[in-house]
Amino acid sequence: EDNLFLDKGVLATNAQLVDRAVTVIENLGAKIIGPAAVREKLGLTKRAPVAKGVAA
């Protein structure tokens, strides 16, 4: 859900919302892993970003 507030009347940054989501997920017993671990688990390779204006 899109949300702009951390608490009632308190605007949140994206980082604060991510931290809140991590806390909720960990409190539910799940483990948070980073992007490199996700790529490894799914067998993906990291690609270089495509430059703007360059056709792929």
C-alpha positions in Angstrom: 0.0 0.0 0.0 1.3 3.5 -0.8 1.8 5.4 2.5 3.3 8.7 3.2 3.1 8.6 7.0 5.2 6.7 9.6 2.7 7.6 12.4 -0.3 9.8 12.5 0.8 13.2 11.2 4.4 12.2 10.8 5.7 12.1 7.2 8.0 9.1 6.5 10.9 8.7 4.2 11.2 5.6 2.0 14.0 4.3 4.3 11.8 4.6 7.4 9.0 2.7 5.7 11.4 -0.1 4.6 12.7 -0.3 8.2 9.2 -0.6 9.5 8.4 -3.3 6.9 11.6 -5.3 7.9 10.6 -5.1 11.5 7.1 -6.4 10.8 8.4 -9.2 8.7 11.0 -10.3 11.2 8.5 -10.1 14.0 6.4 -12.6 12.0 9.4 -15.0 12.0 10.6 -14.5 8.5 14.2 -13.8 7.5 15.2 -10.8 5.4 17.9 -11.4 2.8 19.6 -8.8 0.5 19.6 -8.5 -3.2 22.7 -10.6 -3.8 21.3 -13.5 -1.7 18.0 -13.3 -3.7 19.8 -13.4 -7.0 21.8 -16.5 -5.8 18.7 -18.2 -4.4 16.8 -17.7 -7.7 19.8 -18.4 -10.0 19.8 -14.9 -11.5 22.8 -12.9 -12.7 23.2 -9.2 -12.1 23.1 -7.1 -15.3 24.5 -3.7 -15.9 21.9 -1.0 -16.2 20.9 0.1 -19.7 21.9 3.7 -20.5 19.0 6.0 -21.1 18.3 6.6 -24.8 20.0 3.4 -25.9 17.7 0.9 -27.6 18.0 -2.6 -26.2 
